[in-house]
Each structure stands twice: as structure tokens, then as C-alpha cells.
Amino acid sequence: LITVLHEIKHALDAKKMGKRKYERAYQLAGDIAVNNGKDFHDDNKFEEEAEKWGKKEYRKWKNKI
């Protein structure tokens, strides 16, 4: 469930920012992570935010399902 919520956060961000702008921002965040010697995906700020949001939302939904 956390994974689904994580992906929903990505979709919400893309809807809010616009798909192309989101894709560019995601790519830039990954490039910045790599340039700092980190992992493109795991250390991407959008991934970290989506994971945090997914866990927060899970707490709201876990007893309702």
C-alpha cells in the first residue's frame, strides 16, 4: 500500500507541475544527486518526498482498508 501511495504522490506532483516540467525537475534532482556522489533514484528529492508522503498517508488509511 505504501508503494501505491508513493506512486500516487508522483502522479499528484506531475499533475500539479505539469508532466513535462515535472519530468525535467525530476531529472535535474537526480543529476544533482549523482553530481554529489549519490544515487540518481534513491537520493532524488522527489523520491524521498514521495516515500515520506506515502508513509504519512498510510497511517491515515491502514485502519480503513
N, C-alpha and C positions, 0 to 999 in steps of 0.2 A: 504494500500500500504506500509506503514511503517513496518508493521509486516512481509510482504513478503520480503522486503529488509533486515530486521533484520535476517530472516532465511537464506537468500542468503549469508549474511556475515558469518554465522556459516558454511555453505557449503564451502565457499571460504577458511576459516581457516582450515577446515578439509582436503581440497584438498592440501593446501599448506604444512601443517604439517604432513599429513598422518592421516588416520582415527583413528588408534589405539593411536598414540601419542596425537592427539587432545582430544580424549576421556579421556585419563589419565590426561592431563593437565587441562581439564575442571573439572574433578572430584577433582583434587588437589586444584584448585582455590575455588571450593565450600566448600571443607573441611576446607580450611584456613578461609573462611568467617565464617563458623559455629564455629570454634575454637575461633574466635574473637567476638563471641556472635551475629553474624549477620545471615541473611537468606542465605541458600545454593544457591538458584536461583537468588533472587533479588539482592544480593550483590556479585554475582560471576563476576569477572573481564571480563570474556568473554561475559556475558550478557550485562554488562554496555557498553563494546566496540561495540557490535553488535547494541545496541539501538542507540548509538551516530552515528554510521556509517549509520544506516537506516534513521535517521532523516536528516543527511547531504545529502545522496543520494536522498531522497525525494524532497529536494529543487531543485535538478537538473532535476528531472523527472516530477514534478507536472504539469508543463505547456505543456509538450509534450504528455500527455495522454488525 
